[in-house]
Amino acid sequence: MKDNALYEVREIREVPQNRNILKDEIIRLTGTKAEEKCPYPLRRVEAYDPETDRVFVFLSNHLQLGASTNSAVYKDRWQVEQFFKALNRISRSRPLWGRVPMR
């Protein structure tokens, strides 16, 4: 979520105990043209990552998953993004195909 995003909190949900979840909210975006571009409620989850000592804010339209599950999904997605980014760096310097001799 961008730092300058305008929103209003519609519901504050209870955060799970013994997890790294700081906030769990249902929000509606209120910025210019927000109603037109995103007319539905969103889930806003703030999670603390002790590995990087940072707080991350995730937005999702999946309201049924738990806050810690939502956070874990985003963390897994980010790992996949990092993998493909590294793969692209490697493949630019040398092609991944053509390494095995054709028979």
N, CA, C and O atoms as a GROMACS GRO file, in nm:
protein
  412
    1MET      N    1   0.084  -0.118   0.000
    1MET     CA    2   0.000   0.000   0.000
    1MET      C    3   0.089   0.124   0.000
    1MET      O    4   0.188   0.130   0.073
    2LYS      N    5   0.055   0.221  -0.081
    2LYS     CA    6   0.131   0.345  -0.087
    2LYS      C    7   0.109   0.426   0.040
    2LYS      O    8   0.002   0.422   0.100
    3ASP      N    9   0.211   0.499   0.080
    3ASP     CA   10   0.203   0.579   0.202
    3ASP      C   11   0.098   0.690   0.193
    3ASP      O   12   0.041   0.729   0.294
    4ASN      N   13   0.074   0.741   0.072
    4ASN     CA   14  -0.018   0.854   0.058
    4ASN      C   15  -0.161   0.812   0.023
    4ASN      O   16  -0.243   0.898  -0.010
    5ALA      N   17  -0.191   0.685   0.030
    5ALA     CA   18  -0.326   0.636  -0.003
    5ALA      C   19  -0.426   0.688   0.100
    5ALA      O   20  -0.401   0.683   0.221
    6LEU      N   21  -0.539   0.737   0.051
    6LEU     CA   22  -0.645   0.786   0.140
    6LEU      C   23  -0.750   0.677   0.156
    6LEU      O   24  -0.794   0.616   0.058
    7TYR      N   25  -0.789   0.652   0.281
    7TYR     CA   26  -0.888   0.548   0.308
    7TYR      C   27  -0.958   0.576   0.440
    7TYR      O   28  -0.911   0.654   0.523
    8GLU      N   29  -1.071   0.511   0.456
    8GLU     CA   30  -1.141   0.516   0.585
    8GLU      C   31  -1.158   0.374   0.636
    8GLU      O   32  -1.183   0.280   0.559
    9VAL      N   33  -1.142   0.360   0.765
    9VAL     CA   34  -1.154   0.229   0.828
    9VAL      C   35  -1.301   0.200   0.853
    9VAL      O   36  -1.370   0.278   0.918
   10ARG      N   37  -1.349   0.089   0.801
   10ARG     CA   38  -1.488   0.048   0.820
   10ARG      C   39  -1.503  -0.049   0.937
   10ARG      O   40  -1.605  -0.049   1.006
   11GLU      N   41  -1.401  -0.131   0.958
   11GLU     CA   42  -1.408  -0.232   1.064
   11GLU      C   43  -1.267  -0.262   1.112
   11GLU      O   44  -1.174  -0.276   1.032
   12ILE      N   45  -1.252  -0.273   1.244
   12ILE     CA   46  -1.124  -0.315   1.301
   12ILE      C   47  -1.141  -0.456   1.352
   12ILE      O   48  -1.227  -0.484   1.436
   13ARG      N   49  -1.060  -0.545   1.299
   13ARG     CA   50  -1.069  -0.686   1.340
   13ARG      C   51  -0.964  -0.716   1.446
   13ARG      O   52  -0.861  -0.650   1.456
   14GLU      N   53  -0.994  -0.818   1.523
   14GLU     CA   54  -0.903  -0.859   1.628
   14GLU      C   55  -0.780  -0.925   1.566
   14GLU      O   56  -0.793  -1.011   1.478
   15VAL      N   57  -0.662  -0.885   1.612
   15VAL     CA   58  -0.539  -0.944   1.558
   15VAL      C   59  -0.510  -1.075   1.631
   15VAL      O   60  -0.539  -1.088   1.749
   16PRO      N   61  -0.452  -1.172   1.560
   16PRO     CA   62  -0.422  -1.301   1.623
   16PRO      C   63  -0.310  -1.286   1.727
   16PRO      O   64  -0.218  -1.206   1.711
   17GLN      N   65  -0.320  -1.362   1.832
   17GLN     CA   66  -0.219  -1.360   1.937
   17GLN      C   67  -0.094  -1.435   1.891
   17GLN      O   68  -0.101  -1.528   1.811
   18ASN      N   69   0.021  -1.393   1.944
   18ASN     CA   70   0.150  -1.457   1.917
   18ASN      C   71   0.185  -1.463   1.769
   18ASN      O   72   0.249  -1.558   1.724
   19ARG      N   73   0.145  -1.364   1.694
   19ARG     CA   74   0.179  -1.352   1.552
   19ARG      C   75   0.243  -1.215   1.533
   19ARG      O   76   0.250  -1.135   1.626
   20ASN      N   77   0.289  -1.189   1.414
   20ASN     CA   78   0.353  -1.060   1.384
   20ASN      C   79   0.255  -0.961   1.322
   20ASN      O   80   0.297  -0.865   1.258
   21ILE      N   81   0.125  -0.982   1.342
   21ILE     CA   82   0.024  -0.895   1.286
   21ILE      C   83   0.000  -0.779   1.382
   21ILE      O   84  -0.028  -0.799   1.500
   22LEU      N   85   0.012  -0.656   1.330
   22LEU     CA   86  -0.008  -0.537   1.412
   22LEU      C   87  -0.149  -0.481   1.400
   22LEU      O   88  -0.207  -0.435   1.498
   23LYS      N   89  -0.204  -0.484   1.277
   23LYS     CA   90  -0.340  -0.434   1.254
   23LYS      C   91  -0.409  -0.521   1.150
   23LYS      O   92  -0.346  -0.578   1.061
   24ASP      N   93  -0.540  -0.530   1.165
   24ASP     CA   94  -0.624  -0.601   1.068
   24ASP      C   95  -0.752  -0.519   1.053
   24ASP      O   96  -0.833  -0.513   1.145
   25GLU      N   97  -0.768  -0.457   0.937
   25GLU     CA   98  -0.879  -0.365   0.917
   25GLU      C   99  -0.949  -0.392   0.784
   25GLU      O  100  -0.890  -0.440   0.688
   26ILE      N  101  -1.077  -0.358   0.782
   26ILE     CA  102  -1.152  -0.352   0.656
   26ILE      C  103  -1.163  -0.204   0.623
   26ILE      O  104  -1.209  -0.124   0.704
   27ILE      N  105  -1.119  -0.168   0.503
   27ILE     CA  106  -1.116  -0.027   0.465
   27ILE      C  107  -1.189  -0.005   0.333
   27ILE      O  108  -1.223  -0.099   0.261
   28ARG      N  109  -1.212   0.121   0.303
   28ARG     CA  110  -1.262   0.164   0.173
   28ARG      C  111  -1.175   0.281   0.130
   28ARG      O  112  -1.155   0.375   0.207
   29LEU      N  113  -1.124   0.275   0.008
   29LEU     CA  114  -1.041   0.384  -0.044
   29LEU      C  115  -1.127   0.507  -0.066
   29LEU      O  116  -1.240   0.497  -0.113
   30THR      N  117  -1.073   0.626  -0.034
   30THR     CA  118  -1.152   0.750  -0.042
   30THR      C  119  -1.087   0.856  -0.129
   30THR      O  120  -1.140   0.966  -0.138
   31GLY      N  121  -0.976   0.827  -0.194
   31GLY     CA  122  -0.909   0.925  -0.278
   31GLY      C  123  -0.990   0.959  -0.401
   31GLY      O  124  -1.098   0.903  -0.423
   32THR      N  125  -0.937   1.051  -0.483
   32THR     CA  126  -1.006   1.090  -0.606
   32THR      C  127  -1.018   0.970  -0.699
   32THR      O  128  -0.922   0.898  -0.722
   33LYS      N  129  -1.137   0.951  -0.750
   33LYS     CA  130  -1.172   0.840  -0.841
   33LYS      C  131  -1.160   0.702  -0.776
   33LYS      O  132  -1.165   0.601  -0.846
   34ALA      N  133  -1.145   0.696  -0.642
   34ALA     CA  134  -1.132   0.568  -0.574
   34ALA      C  135  -1.260   0.486  -0.586
   34ALA      O  136  -1.254   0.365  -0.606
   35GLU      N  137  -1.375   0.552  -0.572
   35GLU     CA  138  -1.504   0.482  -0.581
   35GLU      C  139  -1.522   0.422  -0.720
   35GLU      O  140  -1.580   0.314  -0.735
   36GLU      N  141  -1.473   0.490  -0.820
   36GLU     CA  142  -1.485   0.443  -0.958
   36GLU      C  143  -1.389   0.326  -0.986
   36GLU      O  144  -1.428   0.229  -1.050
   37LYS      N  145  -1.266   0.336  -0.937
   37LYS     CA  146  -1.164   0.235  -0.965
   37LYS      C  147  -1.170   0.115  -0.871
   37LYS      O  148  -1.137   0.003  -0.910
   38CYS      N  149  -1.212   0.138  -0.747
   38CYS     CA  150  -1.215   0.030  -0.648
   38CYS      C  151  -1.338   0.048  -0.558
   38CYS      O  152  -1.326   0.101  -0.447
   39PRO      N  153  -1.455   0.006  -0.605
   39PRO     CA  154  -1.578   0.031  -0.529
   39PRO      C  155  -1.606  -0.068  -0.416
   39PRO      O  156  -1.706  -0.055  -0.346
   40TYR      N  157  -1.520  -0.165  -0.396
   40TYR     CA  158  -1.545  -0.269  -0.296
   40TYR      C  159  -1.452  -0.253  -0.175
   40TYR      O  160  -1.348  -0.188  -0.185
   41PRO      N  161  -1.489  -0.312  -0.062
   41PRO     CA  162  -1.403  -0.302   0.057
   41PRO      C  163  -1.275  -0.384   0.039
   41PRO      O  164  -1.272  -0.482  -0.036
   42LEU      N  165  -1.172  -0.342   0.109
   42LEU     CA  166  -1.043  -0.410   0.105
   42LEU      C  167  -0.998  -0.447   0.245
   42LEU      O  168  -1.040  -0.387   0.344
   43ARG      N  169  -0.914  -0.546   0.252
   43ARG     CA  170  -0.854  -0.589   0.378
   43ARG      C  171  -0.716  -0.526   0.386
   43ARG      O  172  -0.635  -0.542   0.296
   44ARG      N  173  -0.690  -0.453   0.494
   44ARG     CA  174  -0.560  -0.390   0.518
   44ARG      C  175  -0.496  -0.457   0.638
   44ARG      O  176  -0.549  -0.452   0.749
   45VAL      N  177  -0.382  -0.521   0.615
   45VAL     CA  178  -0.312  -0.593   0.720
   45VAL      C  179  -0.172  -0.534   0.735
   45VAL      O  180  -0.097  -0.525   0.638
   46GLU      N  181  -0.138  -0.495   0.857
   46GLU     CA  182  -0.003  -0.451   0.889
   46GLU      C  183   0.068  -0.565   0.957
   46GLU      O  184   0.019  -0.621   1.055
   47ALA      N  185   0.186  -0.600   0.905
   47ALA     CA  186   0.262  -0.712   0.962
   47ALA      C  187   0.406  -0.668   0.985
   47ALA      O  188   0.465  -0.597   0.904
   48TYR      N  189   0.462  -0.712   1.096
   48TYR     CA  190   0.602  -0.683   1.129
   48TYR      C  191   0.686  -0.803   1.088
   48TYR      O  192   0.654  -0.917   1.120
   49ASP      N  193   0.796  -0.776   1.017
   49ASP     CA  194   0.888  -0.882   0.976
   49ASP      C  195   1.015  -0.870   1.059
   49ASP      O  196   1.094  -0.779   1.038
   50PRO      N  197   1.035  -0.962   1.155
   50PRO     CA  198   1.152  -0.953   1.242
   50PRO      C  199   1.283  -0.978   1.167
   50PRO      O  200   1.388  -0.932   1.213
   51GLU      N  201   1.280  -1.048   1.054
   51GLU     CA  202   1.402  -1.074   0.977
   51GLU      C  203   1.460  -0.945   0.920
   51GLU      O  204   1.582  -0.928   0.917
   52THR      N  205   1.372  -0.854   0.875
   52THR     CA  206   1.418  -0.728   0.814
   52THR      C  207   1.394  -0.609   0.906
   52THR      O  208   1.437  -0.498   0.875
   53ASP      N  209   1.327  -0.630   1.018
   53ASP     CA  210   1.291  -0.525   1.114
   53ASP      C  211   1.211  -0.414   1.046
   53ASP      O  212   1.236  -0.295   1.067
   54ARG      N  213   1.113  -0.456   0.964
   54ARG     CA  214   1.027  -0.362   0.891
   54ARG      C  215   0.881  -0.398   0.910
   54ARG      O  216   0.846  -0.512   0.940
   55VAL      N  217   0.797  -0.296   0.892
   55VAL     CA  218   0.652  -0.316   0.895
   55VAL      C  219   0.602  -0.308   0.751
   55VAL      O  220   0.632  -0.213   0.680
   56PHE      N  221   0.526  -0.408   0.709
   56PHE     CA  222   0.469  -0.414   0.575
   56PHE      C  223   0.317  -0.399   0.584
   56PHE      O  224   0.255  -0.447   0.679
   57VAL      N  225   0.259  -0.332   0.486
   57VAL     CA  226   0.114  -0.315   0.479
   57VAL      C  227   0.066  -0.383   0.352
   57VAL      O  228   0.112  -0.352   0.243
   58PHE      N  229  -0.027  -0.476   0.368
   58PHE     CA  230  -0.081  -0.551   0.255
   58PHE      C  231  -0.228  -0.516   0.235
   58PHE      O  232  -0.303  -0.499   0.332
   59LEU      N  233  -0.268  -0.505   0.110
   59LEU     CA  234  -0.409  -0.487   0.075
   59LEU      C  235  -0.455  -0.610   0.001
   59LEU      O  236  -0.384  -0.664  -0.083
   60SER      N  237  -0.576  -0.654   0.033
   60SER     CA  238  -0.632  -0.771  -0.032
   60SER      C  239  -0.782  -0.754  -0.043
   60SER      O  240  -0.845  -0.688   0.040
   61ASN      N  241  -0.839  -0.815  -0.145
   61ASN     CA  242  -0.985  -0.818  -0.153
   61ASN      C  243  -1.040  -0.951  -0.101
   61ASN      O  244  -1.160  -0.976  -0.108
   62HIS      N  245  -0.951  -1.035  -0.050
   62HIS     CA  246  -0.993  -1.163   0.008
   62HIS      C  247  -1.018  -1.142   0.157
   62HIS      O  248  -0.924  -1.136   0.236
   63LEU      N  249  -1.144  -1.130   0.194
   63LEU     CA  250  -1.179  -1.094   0.331
   63LEU      C  251  -1.194  -1.214   0.424
   63LEU      O  252  -1.200  -1.196   0.546
   64GLN      N  253  -1.199  -1.335   0.369
   64GLN     CA  254  -1.223  -1.452   0.453
   64GLN      C  255  -1.097  -1.512   0.513
   64GLN      O  256  -1.103  -1.572   0.620
   65LEU      N  257  -0.983  -1.497   0.448
   65LEU     CA  258  -0.860  -1.552   0.503
   65LEU      C  259  -0.821  -1.480   0.631
   65LEU      O  260  -0.855  -1.363   0.650
   66GLY      N  261  -0.751  -1.549   0.718
   66GLY     CA  262  -0.701  -1.486   0.839
   66GLY      C  263  -0.591  -1.387   0.807
   66GLY      O  264  -0.529  -1.394   0.700
   67ALA      N  265  -0.566  -1.295   0.897
   67ALA     CA  266  -0.466  -1.191   0.874
   67ALA      C  267  -0.326  -1.251   0.858
   67ALA      O  268  -0.251  -1.209   0.770
   68SER      N  269  -0.291  -1.348   0.941
   68SER     CA  270  -0.158  -1.409   0.930
   68SER      C  271  -0.146  -1.491   0.802
   68SER      O  272  -0.037  -1.499   0.745
   69THR      N  273  -0.255  -1.552   0.756
   69THR     CA  274  -0.253  -1.626   0.630
   69THR      C  275  -0.234  -1.529   0.513
   69THR      O  276  -0.156  -1.555   0.422
   70ASN      N  277  -0.306  -1.418   0.516
   70ASN     CA  278  -0.291  -1.314   0.413
   70ASN      C  279  -0.146  -1.267   0.406
   70ASN      O  280  -0.089  -1.254   0.298
   71SER      N  281  -0.087  -1.241   0.521
   71SER     CA  282   0.051  -1.195   0.528
   71SER      C  283   0.146  -1.301   0.473
   71SER      O  284   0.240  -1.268   0.400
   72ALA      N  285   0.124  -1.426   0.508
   72ALA     CA  286   0.210  -1.536   0.460
   72ALA      C  287   0.200  -1.552   0.309
   72ALA      O  288   0.300  -1.580   0.243
   73VAL      N  289   0.080  -1.535   0.254
   73VAL     CA  290   0.062  -1.544   0.109
   73VAL      C  291   0.145  -1.438   0.039
   73VAL      O  292   0.213  -1.466  -0.060
   74TYR      N  293   0.139  -1.314   0.089
   74TYR     CA  294   0.216  -1.207   0.028
   74TYR      C  295   0.366  -1.232   0.041
   74TYR      O  296   0.442  -1.204  -0.052
   75LYS      N  297   0.409  -1.285   0.155
   75LYS     CA  298   0.552  -1.314   0.173
   75LYS      C  299   0.596  -1.420   0.073
   75LYS      O  300   0.703  -1.408   0.013
   76ASP      N  301   0.514  -1.524   0.054
   76ASP     CA  302   0.547  -1.628  -0.044
   76ASP      C  303   0.550  -1.572  -0.186
   76ASP      O  304   0.637  -1.607  -0.265
   77ARG      N  305   0.455  -1.486  -0.217
   77ARG     CA  306   0.454  -1.423  -0.350
   77ARG      C  307   0.580  -1.342  -0.373
   77ARG      O  308   0.637  -1.343  -0.482
   78TRP      N  309   0.623  -1.271  -0.270
   78TRP     CA  310   0.743  -1.190  -0.283
   78TRP      C  311   0.865  -1.278  -0.308
   78TRP      O  312   0.953  -1.240  -0.386
   79GLN      N  313   0.872  -1.394  -0.244
   79GLN     CA  314   0.983  -1.486  -0.267
   79GLN      C  315   0.986  -1.533  -0.412
   79GLN      O  316   1.093  -1.544  -0.472
   80VAL      N  317   0.869  -1.559  -0.469
   80VAL     CA  318   0.860  -1.599  -0.609
   80VAL      C  319   0.907  -1.485  -0.699
   80VAL      O  320   0.981  -1.508  -0.795
   81GLU      N  321   0.865  -1.362  -0.668
   81GLU     CA  322   0.909  -1.246  -0.746
   81GLU      C  323   1.061  -1.231  -0.742
   81GLU      O  324   1.124  -1.204  -0.845
   82GLN      N  325   1.119  -1.248  -0.626
   82GLN     CA  326   1.264  -1.237  -0.612
   82GLN      C  327   1.335  -1.347  -0.691
   82GLN      O  328   1.440  -1.322  -0.751
   83PHE      N  329   1.279  -1.467  -0.691
   83PHE     CA  330   1.336  -1.578  -0.768
   83PHE      C  331   1.338  -1.544  -0.916
   83PHE      O  332   1.441  -1.563  -0.982
   84PHE      N  333   1.226  -1.495  -0.970
   84PHE     CA  334   1.221  -1.463  -1.112
   84PHE      C  335   1.311  -1.344  -1.146
   84PHE      O  336   1.367  -1.338  -1.256
   85LYS      N  337   1.324  -1.251  -1.055
   85LYS     CA  338   1.413  -1.138  -1.077
   85LYS      C  339   1.557  -1.187  -1.089
   85LYS      O  340   1.631  -1.144  -1.178
   86ALA      N  341   1.597  -1.276  -1.000
   86ALA     CA  342   1.731  -1.334  -1.006
   86ALA      C  343   1.750  -1.416  -1.132
   86ALA      O  344   1.855  -1.412  -1.196
   87LEU      N  345   1.648  -1.491  -1.169
   87LEU     CA  346   1.654  -1.573  -1.290
   87LEU      C  347   1.672  -1.486  -1.413
   87LEU      O  348   1.748  -1.521  -1.504
   88ASN      N  349   1.603  -1.372  -1.418
   88ASN     CA  350   1.617  -1.280  -1.530
   88ASN      C  351   1.758  -1.221  -1.537
   88ASN      O  352   1.813  -1.204  -1.646
   89ARG      N  353   1.816  -1.189  -1.422
   89ARG     CA  354   1.952  -1.136  -1.421
   89ARG      C  355   2.049  -1.239  -1.477
   89ARG      O  356   2.138  -1.206  -1.555
   90ILE      N  357   2.033  -1.363  -1.436
   90ILE     CA  358   2.122  -1.470  -1.482
   90ILE      C  359   2.104  -1.493  -1.632
   90ILE      O  360   2.202  -1.506  -1.706
   91SER      N  361   1.980  -1.498  -1.677
   91SER     CA  362   1.954  -1.532  -1.817
   91SER      C  363   1.997  -1.420  -1.911
   91SER      O  364   2.020  -1.447  -2.029
   92ARG      N  365   2.010  -1.296  -1.864
   92ARG     CA  366   2.058  -1.188  -1.951
   92ARG      C  367   2.206  -1.204  -1.980
   92ARG      O  368   2.253  -1.170  -2.089
   93SER      N  369   2.280  -1.255  -1.883
   93SER     CA  370   2.424  -1.269  -1.903
   93SER      C  371   2.458  -1.394  -1.984
   93SER      O  372   2.556  -1.395  -2.057
   94ARG      N  373   2.378  -1.497  -1.971
   94ARG     CA  374   2.399  -1.618  -2.051
   94ARG      C  375   2.265  -1.689  -2.066
   94ARG      O  376   2.189  -1.700  -1.969
   95PRO      N  377   2.235  -1.736  -2.183
   95PRO     CA  378   2.105  -1.800  -2.203
   95PRO      C  379   2.092  -1.929  -2.123
   95PRO      O  380   2.188  -2.004  -2.107
   96LEU      N  381   1.972  -1.954  -2.074
   96LEU     CA  382   1.947  -2.077  -1.999
   96LEU      C  383   1.931  -2.196  -2.091
   96LEU      O  384   1.955  -2.309  -2.050
   97TRP      N  385   1.891  -2.174  -2.214
   97TRP     CA  386   1.874  -2.282  -2.309
   97TRP      C  387   2.003  -2.299  -2.387
   97TRP      O  388   2.087  -2.208  -2.391
   98GLY      N  389   2.019  -2.413  -2.449
   98GLY     CA  390   2.137  -2.438  -2.531
   98GLY      C  391   2.256  -2.487  -2.451
   98GLY      O  392   2.364  -2.505  -2.507
   99ARG      N  393   2.240  -2.508  -2.325
   99ARG     CA  394   2.349  -2.557  -2.240
   99ARG      C  395   2.368  -2.708  -2.258
   99ARG      O  396   2.480  -2.758  -2.252
  100VAL      N  397   2.260  -2.778  -2.279
  100VAL     CA  398   2.266  -2.924  -2.294
  100VAL      C  399   2.280  -2.953  -2.443
  100VAL      O  400   2.202  -2.903  -2.524
  101PRO      N  401   2.379  -3.033  -2.482
  101PRO     CA  402   2.395  -3.063  -2.625
  101PRO      C  403   2.272  -3.134  -2.680
  101PRO      O  404   2.216  -3.224  -2.618
  102MET      N  405   2.231  -3.093  -2.797
  102MET     CA  406   2.115  -3.154  -2.862
  102MET      C  407   2.157  -3.288  -2.922
  102MET      O  408   2.267  -3.298  -2.976
  103ARG      N  409   2.073  -3.388  -2.914
  103ARG     CA  410   2.103  -3.520  -2.972
  103ARG      C  411   2.015  -3.549  -3.088
  103ARG      O  412   2.027  -3.656  -3.149
   0.00000   0.00000   0.00000
